[in-house]
C-alpha cells in the first residue's frame, strides 16, 4: 500500500508523461483511487472504511495542492479531487457490501 501510494504521488507530481493511447485524465483518476481504496481496505481490514476514505480524500487533496504549488508541467484541478473522492467512495462501498454479504453467509 505504501509503495503504491508513493508511486502514485511521484507520478502525479512529475511533469506530464505521454501515455500510450492518451487515456482520459479523469479515467486515470478513477482507476488510481479505486485501486488505492481496494488496496487500503485489504491491507487494513481493521480500520473503518470511512477512515480509509478520509485518508484517501486527504491524499487526493495533497496531490492537487502539490501540483498547484509546483507549477512544473502539472495543473491542479479540483475536479480531479472530486473524481478521486467518488471513485474511492464507490470502491469502499463495494468492499462494505462484500464484507456484509460474507458475514451474513458465514452466520
Order of alpha helices (4+ residues) and beta strands (2+ residues): alpha-alpha-alpha-alpha
